Amino acid sequence: MPSSYETFFNAERFAVIGHSAAKPFPILSYQGLKRLGKTVYAVDQSTGQIDGDQAYPSLDALPQKPEAVVIEVPKEETRDWVAQAAEAGVSDVWVHMAHETPEAVALAQQKGINLRTGTCAVMYLKPGLSYHSIHKAIMKALGKY
């Protein structure tokens, strides 16, 4: 039976949220989802373009509501983006490992969001041998995949 982490990628429309002015945009997640044939929107308030595609300043600025959201912003912004996902009616959210906060987790629980934390989305998206495939093997061995 697939884990909640694996079923996250059953969605067809995603938003990947980053803050390029503070840290590099989560381009591997963005490109990995595009490679899977998903509709993917870049959300980044600090730039107008990601990987040659239009970037949007918020979830409510997107042309379509995403079914799932990947958040990889500085920790102090995570709770606000979880709140924005809840306001947009998104029930599946992935907060990149080490970017979750107790406040973001509590808010997601309160709003009924299926929140994934504690691991990296890229290990599910990047084929072949890489740091992420090694991470994947370790997580599978630990039963956390």
C-alpha positions as CSV (number, residue, x, y, z in Angstrom):
1,M,0.0,0.0,0.0
2,P,1.5,3.4,-1.0
3,S,2.4,5.8,1.8
4,S,0.8,9.3,2.2
5,Y,4.1,10.6,0.8
6,E,3.7,8.6,-2.4
7,T,0.0,9.3,-2.9
8,F,0.8,13.1,-2.7
9,F,2.0,12.8,-6.3
10,N,-1.4,11.5,-7.6
11,A,-2.5,15.1,-7.9
12,E,-2.4,16.7,-11.3
13,R,-2.0,20.4,-10.4
14,F,0.7,21.6,-8.1
15,A,2.1,24.8,-6.8
16,V,5.7,24.9,-5.7
17,I,6.4,27.8,-3.3
18,G,9.8,29.3,-2.8
19,H,11.5,32.5,-1.9
20,S,14.4,33.0,-4.3
21,A,15.5,36.3,-2.7
22,A,16.1,34.4,0.6
23,K,17.3,30.9,-0.7
24,P,17.4,29.1,-4.0
25,F,14.0,28.2,-5.4
26,P,13.1,24.5,-5.0
27,I,13.8,23.9,-8.7
28,L,14.4,20.2,-8.4
29,S,10.8,19.7,-7.1
30,Y,9.5,22.1,-9.7
31,Q,11.3,20.3,-12.6
32,G,10.5,16.9,-11.3
33,L,6.8,17.5,-11.2
34,K,6.9,19.0,-14.7
35,R,8.9,15.9,-15.9
36,L,6.0,13.7,-14.5
37,G,3.6,15.7,-16.8
38,K,1.9,17.6,-14.0
39,T,0.6,21.1,-14.2
40,V,3.0,23.0,-12.0
41,Y,2.9,26.7,-10.9
42,A,5.9,28.5,-9.4
43,V,4.9,30.7,-6.5
44,D,7.6,33.2,-5.5
45,Q,7.0,36.7,-4.3
46,S,10.5,37.7,-5.0
47,T,10.7,37.1,-8.8
48,G,8.6,37.1,-11.9
49,Q,10.0,34.0,-13.5
50,I,11.3,30.6,-12.5
51,D,12.9,28.2,-15.0
52,G,11.6,30.3,-17.9
53,D,8.0,30.1,-16.6
54,Q,5.9,32.8,-15.0
55,A,6.1,33.0,-11.2
56,Y,3.1,34.1,-9.2
57,P,3.1,36.1,-6.0
58,S,0.5,34.0,-4.2
59,L,-1.8,31.0,-4.5
60,D,-4.8,33.1,-5.2
61,A,-3.0,34.7,-8.2
62,L,-2.7,31.3,-9.9
63,P,-4.8,30.6,-13.1
64,Q,-6.1,27.4,-11.5
65,K,-6.4,26.1,-8.0
66,P,-3.7,23.6,-7.2
67,E,-4.6,20.2,-5.8
68,A,-1.3,20.0,-3.8
69,V,1.4,22.4,-2.7
70,V,5.1,22.0,-2.0
71,I,6.4,24.6,0.4
72,E,10.2,25.3,0.7
73,V,10.6,28.8,2.2
74,P,12.5,30.1,5.2
75,K,11.0,28.6,8.3
76,E,9.6,31.9,9.5
77,E,7.4,32.0,6.4
78,T,6.1,28.4,6.5
79,R,3.1,29.0,8.8
80,D,1.8,31.9,6.6
81,W,2.0,29.7,3.5
82,V,0.2,26.8,5.2
83,A,-2.5,29.4,6.1
84,Q,-2.6,30.6,2.5
85,A,-3.0,26.9,1.3
86,A,-5.9,26.5,3.8
87,E,-7.6,29.6,2.6
88,A,-7.2,28.4,-1.0
89,G,-8.9,25.1,-0.1
90,V,-5.8,23.0,-0.7
91,S,-5.9,19.9,1.5
92,D,-2.5,18.3,0.5
93,V,0.6,20.2,1.5
94,W,4.3,19.1,1.7
95,V,6.6,21.2,3.8
96,H,10.2,20.4,2.9
97,M,12.2,18.7,5.6
98,A,13.6,21.1,8.3
99,H,11.2,23.9,7.1
100,E,8.2,22.9,9.3
101,T,7.4,24.7,12.5
102,P,5.2,23.7,15.4
103,E,2.8,26.6,14.5
104,A,2.6,25.4,10.8
105,V,2.0,21.8,11.9
106,A,-0.7,22.9,14.4
107,L,-2.4,25.1,11.9
108,A,-2.5,22.3,9.2
109,Q,-4.0,19.9,11.8
110,Q,-6.6,22.5,12.8
111,K,-7.5,23.2,9.1
112,G,-7.7,19.5,8.2
113,I,-4.7,19.7,5.8
114,N,-3.0,16.4,5.0
115,L,0.5,17.7,5.8
116,R,3.7,15.9,4.9
117,T,6.9,16.9,6.7
118,G,10.2,15.5,7.7
119,T,11.5,14.5,4.3
120,C,12.3,15.7,0.9
121,A,9.9,15.6,-2.1
122,V,12.8,15.3,-4.5
123,M,13.6,11.8,-3.5
124,Y,10.2,10.8,-5.0
125,L,10.8,12.9,-8.1
126,K,14.4,12.4,-9.3
127,P,15.2,9.2,-11.1
128,G,18.6,7.6,-11.2
129,L,21.5,7.5,-8.8
130,S,21.9,10.7,-6.8
131,Y,22.0,12.0,-3.3
132,H,18.3,11.9,-3.4
133,S,18.2,8.2,-4.4
134,I,20.5,7.4,-1.5
135,H,18.2,9.4,0.8
136,K,15.3,7.4,-0.6
137,A,17.0,4.1,0.1
138,I,17.7,5.1,3.7
139,M,14.2,6.3,4.3
140,K,12.8,3.0,2.9
141,A,15.1,1.0,5.2
142,L,13.9,3.1,8.1
143,G,10.2,2.6,7.1
144,K,9.7,6.3,6.6
145,Y,9.1,6.4,2.9
